[in-house]
Amino acid sequence: MKILSELMGYRESIKVLDATMRDGGLVNDFYFSDDFVKALYRTNVEAGVDYMEMGYRASKKVFDESKFGKWKFCSDDHIREIVGENNTDLKIAIMADIGRHELDDFDQKVNSPVDVVRVATYIHQMPEAIQMIEDAAKKGYETTCNIMAISTSQKENIEVALDMVCQTPVDCIYIVDSFGAFYPEQMARVAELYMEYGDKYKKKIGIHAHNNQQLAFANTIEACGDGVDLLDATYLGMGRGAGNCAMELLLGFLKNPKYDIYPVYKFVENYMVKLKDEGNVWGYDLQYLMTGQLNQHPRMAIKFTGDKRRDYSEFYKEITE
């Protein structure tokens, strides 16, 4: 961990990615209005955010299109309806989830408004992830590899996965605390490991944190202080279950004058509060704390929330049996 005076400065290599529509889409099945998405796009441009993740490029052979909003599938045409030619410094990203996408769903970059393809994978899916990364890079896209649920993986397996993916054209490899299980001291050791491979193979490292234990922001700035350059955040922390590192927290911490937090507050005031008022539920709660402490996927906590249960102690018994 760097000393405080170094942390409170800024380095130009740091980039911020808004994942509100993708991770937040898991809250409302991607039913964002065009007005919301256009306003979010404008806000990211005005705030100086570097990347905006529009959603998933999911396969319609895997998911029933009638059960999700269009940002689950994130077509180039739908993106163009929002960003036009995107004559801004903001780069557009989408996520491909291994096992839930098709390679032929991606056109050549020259024909697409998308700049970055983020490949989400578990360690055991790494061969398929490498195929996806190589295909996207060959088509001209920037790429990231988001290795999920590493809090449940052995260090030796993570090292094998990192060595494999670092030998591809991937631009950035993400630390993903899928279950919100890490504490900052653990994040420091994980970041050190990823940075070792990043330095060796000249790859950038990113961080995507979940807030089960109210540590998404703490873990993000820990990783940032340890040299991680790409930082994910969402407006008002909107994301699956307990949510993510909040954009308003992160931009308030970063001291780069390129970032302007005022448009963020305006967007939260005008749009995010309304989403909450409409009954969309995300953020820290006891059921998510429990799954985070136990290093478990939050699916049971999400069901607990959806069922409007409040018997927290009984839930704890259920997930520890």
N, C-alpha and C positions, 0 to 999 in steps of 0.2 A: 504494500500500500504506500503510495506517495505521501509526502508530507502535505499538511493542509494548505500551505501557501501555493504549492504546485497544483493541487486539486482545484482551488478556487480561481485559477487562471483558466485559459482556454487554449486548445490546440486546433488548428485549422483542419486537421484530419478527421475530427469528430463530425459525424452525420447523424441526423435524426430521421426516423421513419415513422409515419403515422399509420398505425394498424387498426384504426377505429372500425373501418368498414369490414375488414376481414375477421378479426377476433371479435369485434362487437357484433358482427353479423351472426355469430353463433348464439347470441342472445335473442334476436328477433327473426331468425331464419332468413336473414338478408333482405327483409322487406323495408329498405330505405327508399324514401321518395326521391325523385329526381331533384326536387328543391333542396332537400337535405344534402344530397351528394354534391350538387353544384356549389352550395354554400360552404361545405367542407373543403372542397377543392380550392375555392377562392381564399378561404381562411389559411390553408396551408401555404399558398403562394404568398399571401401578405405577411404571414408569420415567419417566412424564411425556412420552413421545413423542407428537408432535402428530398424525401421520398414519400409517396402516398400509395399505400397498398389498397387497391380497389376491391379486392375480394378473392375468391377462388376461381380457378379455371377447372371446375369439376366436370366429370364425364356425365352426360345425360343418359349413358347406358347404365350408370351406377345409381344415380339419384333421379327421383321422380321430379321433373321440372315443375309440375303443378303444385308441389309442396314447399317451394322455396321462392324467394325473391330472385330477381335476375342477377344479383351480384354474387350468388353462389356459382354462377357459370361465367360471368364476367366476359362477355363477348367483346371483340374489338369494336363492333358497331355501337354497343351500349356505352363503352368507354368514350368513343368519339362524340357521342351525344352530350357528354359532360365536358370534355376537355378540348374538343375541336382538334386543332393541330398542336395544342399544348406548347405554344411559343413562350415558355417560361423556363426557369431554372429547376422547377420541380420535376422529378422523375416519377414515372408511373410504374408501379409494381403489381404483380399478381402472384398468387400462390398455387402451386401444383402439389397435391397430396398424393404420395406414392400409393398406388393401388386404387386410386379414385380419379384418375385422369387418363387421357389418351394422348399419345405423342402427336397424332395428326390434328389435334385441336389447336396447335400452334403454327401460325403462318410464319413466313420469314419476317425478321424484325423490320426490314425496310417497308413492309406493308402494314405494320401494326403500330398503334399508339403506345404499346407497352415497351418499357425500357428494361425492366428487370423481372426475371422469373425466379421466384423463391421456391425451392424444392424442399418440402417437408417430409421427413423420413424417420423411421426408427432404425436402430443400428442393424437389425437383422435384414432390413430392406436395402442396405447400402448398394448392392450391385444394380438394382433397379434405379436407385437415385442417381448413380453415376451415369447410367444410360440417359436419364432425363437431362442431367446437367450437360452432358456432351452434346445432346441433340439441340438444346436451347442455345448453347454457346455457338454451335456450328451455324445456327440460324441468325446469329448476330446479337443475342440478348446478353446483358449482364446476368450473372447468376449468383444465388446464395444457396447454401445447404443448411437447413435448419434441422439439426439432429435432436429429436424430441425425447423427453422422458429420461434424460441422462442421469437423473438422481436415482434411478433404479438400476443403473448399469455399473459393471465393474470397470475400474480404471483401465485394466488391460484391454477390455473390449472397446472402450472409448479411444484408446491409443491406436488400435488397429483401424477403427473407422476413420479417425483423423488422417492417418497415413494414407489410407485408400483415397479419400476424397481430395486430399491436398495434391494428389498427382493428376487431378483433372483440371480443366480450364476454369473451375469455380473461382469467383472473385472474393467471396466472403463466406466464412463458416460461422454459424450462429450457436452460441450457448443458449439452450432453451430449458428453462426451469418450468416444465409443463405442469407440475403438481404444486408449485409454490412451496417446495420443501426445503430449499437451501436457506442457510443463514449467511450473512456477509462473510464470515471467516471461511466458510466452505466455498462461497463464490470466488473468493480471492485465490484459493488453490485451484479451482476449476479454470479460472481465467489464466492463471499462470501456465497450466497445461496447454490450453488452446493457443496462447500466445507463443509458446515454445514451437508448436507446429506452424503457426502463422508466420513467425520469423524465419523458420527454416525454409518454408516453401513460398515465401513472399505473398501470403494471403491475408486479407483483412479478417478481423474477428468482430462478431456482433453479439448482442445480448437481447433476449426476449424473456421477460420475467413475468410471473404471475403473483397475485397479491394475497394468497391464502393466509399468510401469516403477517400481513401488512408490511412486507419487506420488498415488494417489487421495486419501489423507488430506491431503497437502501441498497439492494443488490445491483441495480443498474448503475448507480453512481460509484459503487465499489468496483465493478467491472471497468467502468470508465477510468477510474483512477489507476487501474492496473494495466491500462493501455488499450482496452477494447474501444473500437472507433465507431461502430454502427449501433445506435441505440434505438430500440423500439419503444413507442409509447402510444397511448390512446387518449382521446379527449374524455375527461372525467373518469379515466381509468376503465372505460367500457370494454368488456371482454367476457369470454366464457367464465361462468362461475364467479370467482372472486375478482375477476378483471385483471388489469395490467398496470404497469407503471403509468401514472397520469401525465399527460402532455404538459399540463399547467405546472406540475411540480418540476418536471425535467427542464423545461425552458427557463423556469425561474432559477434553476441551479446553474445552468450553463452560462458562461460569461461572454460568449461570442456575440458581438454587437449585431451580427447579421440576423439574430433571432429577435422577434418582436412579440411579446406575450399578450399585448392588448387585444389583437384580433382573436386570440384563443379564448380570452374571457368573454368577448362578445359572442362567439359561437356557442360556448357553453351556456351562456345566459339565454340565447335565442333558440337553441336547438336541443342541447343535451338535457336540460332541465325538463323540456317538453317530453322527451323520450321517457324519462323517469316517470313523469306524471301520467303517461299513457299506459303505465303498468309494466314496462320493461324492467326486469330486476337483474342487477349485477352488483358486485362489490363484496367487501369483507362481511362475513357473518360466521357464526360459530361452526356451522356444518362444514364450511370451507376451511376454517382453521383446523378442524379435526382431521380432514383428509390431508391437509398440508403437513401437519405434524406426523401423521402416520405414513407419509410418502405414498399416498394412494391417488389414483385417477379420481377426479371429482364427480364422476358420473352419478354415484349414489347421492352425493350432496346436491347435485343439480335436480335430481328427482325429488329429494326432500324439499327443496325450495319450491318446485313446481306444484307439489302436493300441499303447499302452505302449512307444513308441519312446524311445530314449535317445541316438540318434545326432544330437545337436544341431548339430554342424558340417555334416553332410549336409543337415539340414533347412534350415539357413541358405542353403546353396547352392541348394536347391530354390526357396525363396521369393524369391531375388534373381535367378534366371535370367530 
